[in-house]
């Protein structure tokens, strides 16, 4: 039977962000009831562990605990509609909605492991277990999980150096199957066919947040922001539907 997948690109939750749009997504999820929800990684930003701007003025005021708290607030905003729906269903003795929920860790979450590797004194003090992902099936950073013929990972690598594949056309050429990755802002999509005639689709979409990133500059922040619903998923074939944050907030803010 064909299934529906809902894929949530990078959220990069950080202190001070408004997560109202995530509750809108939770309302969407409860109404549409996809079979599988995939969070493609970088749900948490973990900016206190960034090495990119360490030592700059913009780094001041960051803390590990603030990063974890921001991730908790974002996850609560996303899942509260689901919790409330199931509470009501249980009270009314109706069927509860329990989708499969998968989260592939991204490079921002991996900052925790990298920090521990660089400073062994942090071992036992910080951990990816601190992240609010207890309701999810968590896939380690860069591991690939295949669901109904679609390969999911925060990003896919190529070559002995393990560099990210940055185009959807290259994903199809190198991986020979339908793939979905995050990591890069905006959206890309490419189509192909396997030797047996089955359709293949590759999507890269890594921006489901409203804030701007300083390192991207004014022009770099003008990218698409939203999530994807994959309908009629079967053996890697699907019909994709892109949903922008703008549309989501207009229709599901209640």
Phi and psi restraints in degrees (value plus and minus 20) as a CYANA .aco file:
   2 UNK   PHI     -85.0   -45.0
   2 UNK   PSI     123.6   163.6
   3 UNK   PHI    -137.6   -97.6
   3 UNK   PSI     149.5   189.5
   4 UNK   PHI    -134.7   -94.7
   4 UNK   PSI     106.7   146.7
   5 UNK   PHI    -128.6   -88.6
   5 UNK   PSI     119.4   159.4
   6 UNK   PHI    -136.4   -96.4
   6 UNK   PSI     104.3   144.3
   7 UNK   PHI    -133.6   -93.6
   7 UNK   PSI     103.4   143.4
   8 UNK   PHI    -121.9   -81.9
   8 UNK   PSI      91.7   131.7
   9 UNK   PHI     -90.1   -50.1
   9 UNK   PSI    -195.3  -155.3
  10 UNK   PHI     -75.5   -35.5
  10 UNK   PSI     110.5   150.5
  11 UNK   PHI    -122.5   -82.5
  11 UNK   PSI     -55.4   -15.4
  12 UNK   PHI      29.7    69.7
  12 UNK   PSI      34.5    74.5
  13 UNK   PHI     -83.9   -43.9
  13 UNK   PSI     109.4   149.4
  14 UNK   PHI    -161.0  -121.0
  14 UNK   PSI     141.9   181.9
  15 UNK   PHI     -75.4   -35.4
  15 UNK   PSI     115.1   155.1
  16 UNK   PHI      73.7   113.7
  16 UNK   PSI     -29.7    10.3
  17 UNK   PHI     -93.1   -53.1
  17 UNK   PSI     127.8   167.8
  18 UNK   PHI    -112.1   -72.1
  18 UNK   PSI      98.0   138.0
  19 UNK   PHI    -121.7   -81.7
  19 UNK   PSI      -0.5    39.5
  20 UNK   PHI     -76.0   -36.0
  20 UNK   PSI     -58.5   -18.5
  21 UNK   PHI     -84.3   -44.3
  21 UNK   PSI     -45.1    -5.1
  22 UNK   PHI     -92.6   -52.6
  22 UNK   PSI     -53.3   -13.3
  23 UNK   PHI     -86.8   -46.8
  23 UNK   PSI     -56.0   -16.0
  24 UNK   PHI     -79.8   -39.8
  24 UNK   PSI     -61.8   -21.8
  25 UNK   PHI     -84.4   -44.4
  25 UNK   PSI     -60.1   -20.1
  26 UNK   PHI     -79.7   -39.7
  26 UNK   PSI     -59.5   -19.5
  27 UNK   PHI     -84.0   -44.0
  27 UNK   PSI     -60.8   -20.8
  28 UNK   PHI     -81.2   -41.2
  28 UNK   PSI     -65.8   -25.8
  29 UNK   PHI     -81.0   -41.0
  29 UNK   PSI     -65.6   -25.6
  30 UNK   PHI     -84.3   -44.3
  30 UNK   PSI     -55.3   -15.3
  31 UNK   PHI     -94.2   -54.2
  31 UNK   PSI     -63.5   -23.5
  32 UNK   PHI    -106.0   -66.0
  32 UNK   PSI     -48.1    -8.1
  33 UNK   PHI      31.7    71.7
  33 UNK   PSI      42.9    82.9
  34 UNK   PHI     -83.8   -43.8
  34 UNK   PSI     133.1   173.1
  35 UNK   PHI     -92.4   -52.4
  35 UNK   PSI     -56.5   -16.5
  36 UNK   PHI    -152.3  -112.3
  36 UNK   PSI     115.0   155.0
  37 UNK   PHI    -135.1   -95.1
  37 UNK   PSI     104.3   144.3
  38 UNK   PHI    -137.0   -97.0
  38 UNK   PSI      99.7   139.7
  39 UNK   PHI    -116.3   -76.3
  39 UNK   PSI      98.1   138.1
  40 UNK   PHI    -101.9   -61.9
  40 UNK   PSI     -17.6    22.4
  41 UNK   PHI      91.3   131.3
  41 UNK   PSI     151.1   191.1
  42 UNK   PHI      35.9    75.9
  42 UNK   PSI      18.5    58.5
  43 UNK   PHI     -84.3   -44.3
  43 UNK   PSI     -66.4   -26.4
  44 UNK   PHI    -113.2   -73.2
  44 UNK   PSI     124.7   164.7
  45 UNK   PHI    -105.1   -65.1
  45 UNK   PSI     -60.3   -20.3
  46 UNK   PHI      34.6    74.6
  46 UNK   PSI      28.6    68.6
  47 UNK   PHI     -88.1   -48.1
  47 UNK   PSI     -40.9    -0.9
  48 UNK   PHI     -88.0   -48.0
  48 UNK   PSI     -38.6     1.4
  49 UNK   PHI    -124.9   -84.9
  49 UNK   PSI     -10.9    29.1
  50 UNK   PHI     -89.8   -49.8
  50 UNK   PSI     117.9   157.9
  51 UNK   PHI    -118.8   -78.8
  51 UNK   PSI     -26.6    13.4
  52 UNK   PHI     -87.2   -47.2
  52 UNK   PSI     -66.3   -26.3
  53 UNK   PHI    -139.5   -99.5
  53 UNK   PSI       4.5    44.5
  54 UNK   PHI     -82.4   -42.4
  54 UNK   PSI     113.0   153.0
  55 UNK   PHI      74.6   114.6
  55 UNK   PSI     -33.6     6.4
  56 UNK   PHI    -105.7   -65.7
  56 UNK   PSI     143.9   183.9
  57 UNK   PHI     -80.7   -40.7
  57 UNK   PSI     -55.6   -15.6
  58 UNK   PHI     -83.1   -43.1
  58 UNK   PSI     -35.3     4.7
  59 UNK   PHI    -101.9   -61.9
  59 UNK   PSI     -37.1     2.9
  60 UNK   PHI     -82.4   -42.4
  60 UNK   PSI     121.3   161.3
  61 UNK   PHI      67.5   107.5
  61 UNK   PSI     -22.9    17.1
  62 UNK   PHI    -100.1   -60.1
  62 UNK   PSI     130.1   170.1
  63 UNK   PHI    -172.9  -132.9
  63 UNK   PSI     131.7   171.7
  64 UNK   PHI     -79.2   -39.2
  64 UNK   PSI     -64.3   -24.3
  65 UNK   PHI     -85.2   -45.2
  65 UNK   PSI     -56.1   -16.1
  66 UNK   PHI     -84.7   -44.7
  66 UNK   PSI     -58.2   -18.2
  67 UNK   PHI     -83.1   -43.1
  67 UNK   PSI     -65.9   -25.9
  68 UNK   PHI     -84.9   -44.9
  68 UNK   PSI     -61.5   -21.5
  69 UNK   PHI     -83.7   -43.7
  69 UNK   PSI     -60.1   -20.1
  70 UNK   PHI     -82.2   -42.2
  70 UNK   PSI     -60.9   -20.9
  71 UNK   PHI     -84.4   -44.4
  71 UNK   PSI     -59.3   -19.3
  72 UNK   PHI     -83.7   -43.7
  72 UNK   PSI     -63.8   -23.8
  73 UNK   PHI     -83.4   -43.4
  73 UNK   PSI     -59.6   -19.6
  74 UNK   PHI     -86.2   -46.2
  74 UNK   PSI     -62.6   -22.6
  75 UNK   PHI     -87.2   -47.2
  75 UNK   PSI     -59.5   -19.5
  76 UNK   PHI     -80.6   -40.6
  76 UNK   PSI     -64.4   -24.4
  77 UNK   PHI     -80.0   -40.0
  77 UNK   PSI     -58.9   -18.9
  78 UNK   PHI     -90.8   -50.8
  78 UNK   PSI     -62.8   -22.8
  79 UNK   PHI    -116.4   -76.4
  79 UNK   PSI     -32.9     7.1
  80 UNK   PHI     -75.3   -35.3
  80 UNK   PSI     -63.5   -23.5
  81 UNK   PHI     -79.2   -39.2
  81 UNK   PSI     -56.4   -16.4
  82 UNK   PHI     -88.3   -48.3
  82 UNK   PSI     -64.7   -24.7
  83 UNK   PHI     -79.8   -39.8
  83 UNK   PSI     -65.3   -25.3
  84 UNK   PHI     -85.5   -45.5
  84 UNK   PSI     -59.7   -19.7
  85 UNK   PHI     -80.7   -40.7
  85 UNK   PSI     -66.5   -26.5
  86 UNK   PHI     -91.3   -51.3
  86 UNK   PSI     -51.8   -11.8
  87 UNK   PHI     -83.0   -43.0
  87 UNK   PSI     -65.1   -25.1
  88 UNK   PHI     -85.3   -45.3
  88 UNK   PSI     -62.1   -22.1
  89 UNK   PHI     -82.4   -42.4
  89 UNK   PSI     -61.7   -21.7
  90 UNK   PHI     -84.8   -44.8
  90 UNK   PSI     -62.1   -22.1
  91 UNK   PHI     -82.5   -42.5
  91 UNK   PSI     -57.3   -17.3
  92 UNK   PHI    -111.9   -71.9
  92 UNK   PSI     -13.6    26.4
  93 UNK   PHI      35.7    75.7
  93 UNK   PSI      23.0    63.0
  94 UNK   PHI    -129.2   -89.2
  94 UNK   PSI     148.2   188.2
  95 UNK   PHI     -88.5   -48.5
  95 UNK   PSI     110.6   150.6
  96 UNK   PHI    -102.9   -62.9
  96 UNK   PSI     137.1   177.1
  97 UNK   PHI    -121.9   -81.9
  97 UNK   PSI      93.6   133.6
  98 UNK   PHI    -150.8  -110.8
  98 UNK   PSI      63.4   103.4
  99 UNK   PHI     -93.9   -53.9
  99 UNK   PSI     140.8   180.8
 100 UNK   PHI     -93.1   -53.1
 100 UNK   PSI     111.2   151.2
 101 UNK   PHI    -143.5  -103.5
 101 UNK   PSI      96.9   136.9
 102 UNK   PHI    -142.0  -102.0
 102 UNK   PSI     114.9   154.9
 103 UNK   PHI    -148.9  -108.9
 103 UNK   PSI      98.5   138.5
 104 UNK   PHI    -114.2   -74.2
 104 UNK   PSI      97.7   137.7
 105 UNK   PHI     -81.0   -41.0
 105 UNK   PSI     122.9   162.9
 106 UNK   PHI    -125.9   -85.9
 106 UNK   PSI    -198.7  -158.7
 107 UNK   PHI     -86.9   -46.9
 107 UNK   PSI     -45.1    -5.1
 108 UNK   PHI     -90.8   -50.8
 108 UNK   PSI     -62.6   -22.6
 109 UNK   PHI     -85.1   -45.1
 109 UNK   PSI     -53.2   -13.2
 110 UNK   PHI     -87.4   -47.4
 110 UNK   PSI     -34.5     5.5
 111 UNK   PHI     -77.3   -37.3
 111 UNK   PSI     -50.6   -10.6
 112 UNK   PHI     -84.0   -44.0
 112 UNK   PSI     -70.3   -30.3
 113 UNK   PHI     -84.9   -44.9
 113 UNK   PSI     -56.9   -16.9
 114 UNK   PHI     -85.4   -45.4
 114 UNK   PSI     -59.9   -19.9
 115 UNK   PHI     -83.2   -43.2
 115 UNK   PSI     -59.5   -19.5
 116 UNK   PHI     -85.9   -45.9
 116 UNK   PSI     -61.1   -21.1
 117 UNK   PHI     -84.3   -44.3
 117 UNK   PSI     -52.8   -12.8
 118 UNK   PHI    -101.9   -61.9
 118 UNK   PSI     -43.7    -3.7
 119 UNK   PHI    -162.6  -122.6
 119 UNK   PSI      77.8   117.8
 120 UNK   PHI     -83.7   -43.7
 120 UNK   PSI     -36.7     3.3
 121 UNK   PHI     -85.2   -45.2
 121 UNK   PSI     -40.2    -0.2
 122 UNK   PHI    -100.7   -60.7
 122 UNK   PSI     -32.6     7.4
 123 UNK   PHI     -83.8   -43.8
 123 UNK   PSI     102.8   142.8
 124 UNK   PHI      74.2   114.2
 124 UNK   PSI     -35.7     4.3
 125 UNK   PHI    -116.4   -76.4
 125 UNK   PSI     -56.3   -16.3
 126 UNK   PHI    -149.0  -109.0
 126 UNK   PSI     134.6   174.6
 127 UNK   PHI    -185.1  -145.1
 127 UNK   PSI     134.3   174.3
 128 UNK   PHI     -84.1   -44.1
 128 UNK   PSI     -36.2     3.8
 129 UNK   PHI     -86.8   -46.8
 129 UNK   PSI     -36.4     3.6
 130 UNK   PHI     -91.1   -51.1
 130 UNK   PSI     -41.4    -1.4
 131 UNK   PHI     -92.2   -52.2
 131 UNK   PSI     128.1   168.1
 132 UNK   PHI    -103.6   -63.6
 132 UNK   PSI      37.4    77.4
 133 UNK   PHI    -130.1   -90.1
 133 UNK   PSI       3.7    43.7
 134 UNK   PHI     -85.3   -45.3
 134 UNK   PSI     -45.5    -5.5
 135 UNK   PHI    -105.2   -65.2
 135 UNK   PSI     -20.3    19.7
 136 UNK   PHI    -132.4   -92.4
 136 UNK   PSI     132.9   172.9
 137 UNK   PHI    -103.8   -63.8
 137 UNK   PSI      86.1   126.1
 138 UNK   PHI    -112.8   -72.8
 138 UNK   PSI     108.0   148.0
 139 UNK   PHI    -126.6   -86.6
 139 UNK   PSI     106.1   146.1
 140 UNK   PHI     -77.4   -37.4
 140 UNK   PSI     135.9   175.9
 141 UNK   PHI     -73.3   -33.3
 141 UNK   PSI     107.6   147.6
 142 UNK   PHI      52.0    92.0
 142 UNK   PSI     -21.8    18.2
 143 UNK   PHI     -93.9   -53.9
 143 UNK   PSI     130.7   170.7
 144 UNK   PHI    -129.1   -89.1
 144 UNK   PSI     113.6   153.6
 145 UNK   PHI    -138.3   -98.3
 145 UNK   PSI     113.9   153.9
 146 UNK   PHI    -127.5   -87.5
 146 UNK   PSI     104.2   144.2
 147 UNK   PHI    -146.8  -106.8
 147 UNK   PSI      98.6   138.6
 148 UNK   PHI      33.9    73.9
 148 UNK   PSI      16.6    56.6
 149 UNK   PHI      66.9   106.9
 149 UNK   PSI     -18.1    21.9
 150 UNK   PHI    -128.7   -88.7
 150 UNK   PSI     108.0   148.0
 151 UNK   PHI    -107.2   -67.2
 151 UNK   PSI     108.8   148.8
 152 UNK   PHI    -138.6   -98.6
 152 UNK   PSI     115.2   155.2
 153 UNK   PHI    -181.7  -141.7
 153 UNK   PSI     136.5   176.5
 154 UNK   PHI     -76.2   -36.2
 154 UNK   PSI     -66.2   -26.2
 155 UNK   PHI    -172.6  -132.6
 155 UNK   PSI     142.4   182.4
 156 UNK   PHI    -126.5   -86.5
 156 UNK   PSI     127.4   167.4
 157 UNK   PHI    -131.9   -91.9
 157 UNK   PSI     143.2   183.2
 158 UNK   PHI    -166.2  -126.2
 158 UNK   PSI     125.4   165.4
 159 UNK   PHI      61.4   101.4
 159 UNK   PSI     149.2   189.2
 160 UNK   PHI     -87.9   -47.9
 160 UNK   PSI     -42.3    -2.3
 161 UNK   PHI    -104.7   -64.7
 161 UNK   PSI     -29.2    10.8
 162 UNK   PHI      46.6    86.6
 162 UNK   PSI      16.3    56.3
 163 UNK   PHI     -96.2   -56.2
 163 UNK   PSI     130.1   170.1
 164 UNK   PHI     -84.7   -44.7
 164 UNK   PSI     121.2   161.2
 165 UNK   PHI    -100.3   -60.3
 165 UNK   PSI     103.1   143.1
 166 UNK   PHI    -127.5   -87.5
 166 UNK   PSI     -15.5    24.5
 167 UNK   PHI    -154.0  -114.0
 167 UNK   PSI     126.4   166.4
 168 UNK   PHI     -90.1   -50.1
 168 UNK   PSI     -52.4   -12.4
 169 UNK   PHI     -81.6   -41.6
 169 UNK   PSI     -62.3   -22.3
 170 UNK   PHI     -87.0   -47.0
 170 UNK   PSI     -54.2   -14.2
 171 UNK   PHI     -78.2   -38.2
 171 UNK   PSI     -67.2   -27.2
 172 UNK   PHI     -84.8   -44.8
 172 UNK   PSI     -60.0   -20.0
 173 UNK   PHI     -86.3   -46.3
 173 UNK   PSI     -59.7   -19.7
 174 UNK   PHI    -110.1   -70.1
 174 UNK   PSI     -49.5    -9.5
 175 UNK   PHI    -125.2   -85.2
 175 UNK   PSI     -38.8     1.2
 176 UNK   PHI      39.3    79.3
 176 UNK   PSI      11.9    51.9
 177 UNK   PHI    -181.9  -141.9
 177 UNK   PSI     148.5   188.5
 178 UNK   PHI     -86.1   -46.1
 178 UNK   PSI     115.7   155.7
 179 UNK   PHI    -158.2  -118.2
 179 UNK   PSI     130.8   170.8
 180 UNK   PHI    -155.8  -115.8
 180 UNK   PSI     104.9   144.9
 181 UNK   PHI    -150.2  -110.2
 181 UNK   PSI     139.8   179.8
 182 UNK   PHI    -128.4   -88.4
 182 UNK   PSI    -153.7  -113.7
 183 UNK   PHI      58.7    98.7
 183 UNK   PSI     -66.0   -26.0
 184 UNK   PHI    -117.7   -77.7
 184 UNK   PSI     118.1   158.1
 185 UNK   PHI     -86.4   -46.4
 185 UNK   PSI     136.7   176.7
 186 UNK   PHI      63.1   103.1
 186 UNK   PSI    -168.9  -128.9
 187 UNK   PHI    -174.0  -134.0
 187 UNK   PSI     123.4   163.4
 188 UNK   PHI    -154.6  -114.6
 188 UNK   PSI     132.3   172.3
 189 UNK   PHI    -171.1  -131.1
 189 UNK   PSI     119.6   159.6
 190 UNK   PHI    -158.8  -118.8
 190 UNK   PSI     134.4   174.4
 191 UNK   PHI    -145.2  -105.2
 191 UNK   PSI     132.0   172.0
 192 UNK   PHI    -181.0  -141.0
 192 UNK   PSI    -196.3  -156.3
 193 UNK   PHI    -155.9  -115.9
 193 UNK   PSI     122.1   162.1
 194 UNK   PHI     -95.3   -55.3
 194 UNK   PSI     151.7   191.7
 195 UNK   PHI     -81.7   -41.7
 195 UNK   PSI     -47.1    -7.1
 196 UNK   PHI    -107.3   -67.3
 196 UNK   PSI     -13.8    26.2
 197 UNK   PHI      72.0   112.0
 197 UNK   PSI     -29.8    10.2
 198 UNK   PHI     -87.8   -47.8
 198 UNK   PSI     121.0   161.0
 199 UNK   PHI     -90.0   -50.0
 199 UNK   PSI     124.5   164.5
 200 UNK   PHI    -143.5  -103.5
 200 UNK   PSI     121.6   161.6
 201 UNK   PHI    -156.3  -116.3
 201 UNK   PSI     114.9   154.9
 202 UNK   PHI    -138.8   -98.8
 202 UNK   PSI     111.9   151.9
 203 UNK   PHI    -148.2  -108.2
 203 UNK   PSI     114.8   154.8
 204 UNK   PHI    -140.2  -100.2
 204 UNK   PSI     100.1   140.1
 205 UNK   PHI    -170.2  -130.2
 205 UNK   PSI      95.1   135.1
 206 UNK   PHI    -151.1  -111.1
 206 UNK   PSI      15.3    55.3
 207 UNK   PHI    -166.1  -126.1
 207 UNK   PSI      80.6   120.6
 208 UNK   PHI    -146.4  -106.4
 208 UNK   PSI      44.9    84.9
 209 UNK   PHI    -171.5  -131.5
 209 UNK   PSI     143.1   183.1
 210 UNK   PHI    -123.8   -83.8
 210 UNK   PSI     -39.3     0.7
 211 UNK   PHI     -94.8   -54.8
 211 UNK   PSI     143.5   183.5
 212 UNK   PHI    -120.0   -80.0
 212 UNK   PSI     130.3   170.3
 213 UNK   PHI    -123.2   -83.2
 213 UNK   PSI     105.6   145.6
 214 UNK   PHI     -77.7   -37.7
 214 UNK   PSI     -58.1   -18.1
 215 UNK   PHI     -89.8   -49.8
 215 UNK   PSI     -36.4     3.6
 216 UNK   PHI    -105.1   -65.1
 216 UNK   PSI     -42.5    -2.5
 217 UNK   PHI      56.1    96.1
 217 UNK   PSI     156.8   196.8
 218 UNK   PHI     -81.8   -41.8
 218 UNK   PSI     -63.8   -23.8
 219 UNK   PHI     -96.6   -56.6
 219 UNK   PSI     -56.8   -16.8
 220 UNK   PHI     -86.1   -46.1
 220 UNK   PSI     -42.1    -2.1
 221 UNK   PHI    -105.7   -65.7
 221 UNK   PSI     -20.4    19.6
 222 UNK   PHI    -108.9   -68.9
 222 UNK   PSI      34.7    74.7
 223 UNK   PHI    -132.4   -92.4
 223 UNK   PSI     143.9   183.9
 224 UNK   PHI     -89.4   -49.4
 224 UNK   PSI     123.8   163.8
 225 UNK   PHI    -153.2  -113.2
 225 UNK   PSI     101.6   141.6
 226 UNK   PHI     155.4   195.4
 226 UNK   PSI    -185.3  -145.3
 227 UNK   PHI    -155.5  -115.5
 227 UNK   PSI     155.8   195.8
 228 UNK   PHI    -145.1  -105.1
 228 UNK   PSI     122.9   162.9
 229 UNK   PHI    -135.4   -95.4
 229 UNK   PSI     107.0   147.0
 230 UNK   PHI    -126.3   -86.3
 230 UNK   PSI      92.4   132.4
 231 UNK   PHI    -114.7   -74.7
 231 UNK   PSI     135.3   175.3
 232 UNK   PHI      31.8    71.8
 232 UNK   PSI      27.4    67.4
 233 UNK   PHI     -93.9   -53.9
 233 UNK   PSI     106.1   146.1
 234 UNK   PHI    -178.6  -138.6
 234 UNK   PSI      99.5   139.5
 235 UNK   PHI      32.5    72.5
 235 UNK   PSI      20.1    60.1
 236 UNK   PHI      68.4   108.4
 236 UNK   PSI     -30.9     9.1
 237 UNK   PHI    -113.6   -73.6
 237 UNK   PSI     126.4   166.4
 238 UNK   PHI    -185.5  -145.5
 238 UNK   PSI     144.5   184.5
 239 UNK   PHI    -128.0   -88.0
 239 UNK   PSI      96.5   136.5
 240 UNK   PHI    -109.1   -69.1
 240 UNK   PSI     124.4   164.4
 241 UNK   PHI    -151.7  -111.7
 241 UNK   PSI      97.6   137.6
 242 UNK   PHI    -109.1   -69.1
 242 UNK   PSI     116.2   156.2
 243 UNK   PHI    -146.6  -106.6
 243 UNK   PSI      97.7   137.7
 244 UNK   PHI     -99.6   -59.6
 244 UNK   PSI     137.5   177.5
 245 UNK   PHI     -80.7   -40.7
 245 UNK   PSI     -58.8   -18.8
 246 UNK   PHI     -78.0   -38.0
 246 UNK   PSI     -70.0   -30.0
 247 UNK   PHI     -82.3   -42.3
 247 UNK   PSI     -63.4   -23.4
 248 UNK   PHI     -78.5   -38.5
 248 UNK   PSI     -66.6   -26.6
 249 UNK   PHI     -89.1   -49.1
 249 UNK   PSI     -53.1   -13.1
 250 UNK   PHI     -88.6   -48.6
 250 UNK   PSI     -52.2   -12.2
 251 UNK   PHI    -124.2   -84.2
 251 UNK   PSI     -43.5    -3.5
 252 UNK   PHI    -146.0  -106.0
 252 UNK   PSI       0.0    40.0
 253 UNK   PHI    -111.8   -71.8
 253 UNK   PSI      66.3   106.3
